[in-house]
């Protein structure tokens, strides 16, 4: 029978105008060491984003979020950061920064299936 295991997650936020500190939740990054699982799900609600910043470059935002996924999953085309070990990648992605893409504090939890938990958190906190 599967047992609960520790996972960590952070909400990925889009901060269109950093000086205003307004943000929109656009994704979830989840890491589970025991299952060697790390992934990011994201979705951009363009209407909500444009309500905060009408002239934002949506292609740039999409590209940055796709890079987040590549780094988190260790994709071969994810650059040097994607070559780090899984823990280092997750810590790098969730480090505090003052940029257009930011993460919340890291939160712990217990799960049986990290992929399912990622989807549940995404549905609850982003959609």
C-alpha positions as CSV (number, residue, x, y, z in Angstrom):
1,X,0.0,0.0,0.0
2,X,1.4,3.4,-0.9
3,X,2.4,5.6,2.0
4,X,2.3,9.4,2.3
5,X,5.6,11.1,1.6
6,X,6.9,14.6,2.0
7,X,6.7,17.0,-0.9
8,X,7.4,20.7,-1.3
9,X,5.6,23.2,-3.5
10,X,5.6,26.9,-4.4
11,X,3.1,29.0,-6.2
12,X,4.6,30.6,-9.4
13,X,3.5,34.2,-9.7
14,X,3.5,36.7,-12.5
15,X,4.4,40.2,-11.3
16,X,3.8,42.3,-14.4
17,X,5.0,45.5,-12.7
18,X,7.4,44.7,-9.9
19,X,7.3,48.1,-8.4
20,X,3.5,47.7,-7.7
21,X,3.9,44.3,-6.1
22,X,0.7,43.0,-7.7
23,X,0.7,39.4,-8.9
24,X,-1.3,36.7,-10.5
25,X,-0.9,33.1,-9.7
26,X,0.1,31.3,-12.9
27,X,1.6,28.0,-11.8
28,X,2.7,25.5,-9.3
29,X,6.2,24.1,-8.8
30,X,6.3,20.8,-6.9
31,X,9.2,18.7,-5.7
32,X,9.1,15.2,-4.1
33,X,12.5,13.8,-3.3
34,X,11.4,10.3,-2.5
35,X,9.7,9.8,-5.9
36,X,12.4,11.9,-7.7
37,X,9.6,14.1,-9.0
38,X,9.9,17.7,-9.9
39,X,7.6,19.6,-12.3
40,X,5.8,22.9,-13.0
41,X,2.3,23.4,-14.3
42,X,1.3,26.8,-15.5
43,X,-1.4,28.6,-17.3
44,X,-1.6,32.3,-18.2
45,X,-4.9,34.1,-18.1
46,X,-4.1,36.8,-20.6
47,X,-7.1,39.0,-19.7
48,X,-6.2,39.1,-16.0
49,X,-2.5,39.9,-16.9
50,X,-3.5,42.7,-19.3
51,X,-5.8,44.2,-16.6
52,X,-2.6,44.8,-14.5
53,X,-0.3,45.6,-17.4
54,X,-1.8,46.2,-20.9
55,X,1.5,46.4,-22.7
56,X,3.2,43.3,-21.3
57,X,5.1,41.1,-23.7
58,X,3.0,37.8,-23.4
59,X,5.5,35.9,-25.7
60,X,8.3,36.7,-23.3
61,X,6.2,35.6,-20.3
62,X,5.3,32.3,-22.0
63,X,9.0,31.8,-22.9
64,X,10.1,32.4,-19.3
65,X,7.5,30.0,-17.9
66,X,8.5,27.3,-20.4
67,X,12.1,27.8,-19.2
68,X,10.9,27.2,-15.6
69,X,9.5,23.9,-16.7
70,X,12.6,22.8,-18.5
71,X,14.8,23.7,-15.6
72,X,12.5,22.0,-13.1
73,X,12.3,18.8,-15.1
74,X,16.0,18.7,-16.0
75,X,15.3,18.9,-19.8
76,X,18.3,18.5,-22.0
77,X,17.5,21.7,-23.7
78,X,17.1,23.6,-20.4
79,X,20.6,24.9,-20.2
80,X,23.2,24.7,-17.4
81,X,20.6,25.1,-14.6
82,X,18.7,22.1,-15.9
83,X,21.8,20.0,-15.4
84,X,21.9,20.6,-11.7
85,X,20.5,17.9,-9.4
86,X,16.8,17.9,-8.7
87,X,17.0,19.5,-5.3
88,X,19.3,22.3,-6.5
89,X,17.0,23.0,-9.5
90,X,14.0,23.3,-7.2
91,X,15.8,25.6,-4.7
92,X,17.1,27.8,-7.6
93,X,13.6,28.2,-9.0
94,X,12.0,29.0,-5.7
95,X,14.7,31.4,-4.4
96,X,13.5,34.9,-3.6
97,X,13.9,37.3,-6.5
98,X,12.6,40.6,-7.7
99,X,11.6,39.8,-11.3
100,X,8.5,39.4,-13.4
101,X,8.3,35.7,-12.5
102,X,8.5,34.9,-8.8
103,X,7.6,32.1,-6.4
104,X,5.8,32.1,-3.1
105,X,7.5,30.7,0.0
106,X,8.0,26.9,-0.2
107,X,5.2,24.9,1.6
108,X,5.5,21.3,2.7
109,X,2.8,18.6,2.5
110,X,2.3,14.9,2.3
111,X,1.2,13.0,-0.7
112,X,0.9,9.5,-2.2
113,X,1.2,10.6,-5.9
114,X,3.1,13.8,-6.5
115,X,1.8,14.2,-10.1
116,X,-1.8,14.0,-8.8
117,X,-1.0,16.4,-6.0
118,X,0.6,18.9,-8.4
119,X,-2.6,18.9,-10.5
120,X,-4.8,19.3,-7.4
121,X,-2.8,22.2,-6.2
122,X,-2.8,23.8,-9.6
123,X,-6.6,23.5,-9.9
124,X,-7.0,25.0,-6.4
125,X,-4.5,27.8,-6.4
126,X,-4.2,28.8,-10.1
127,X,-7.3,28.0,-12.0
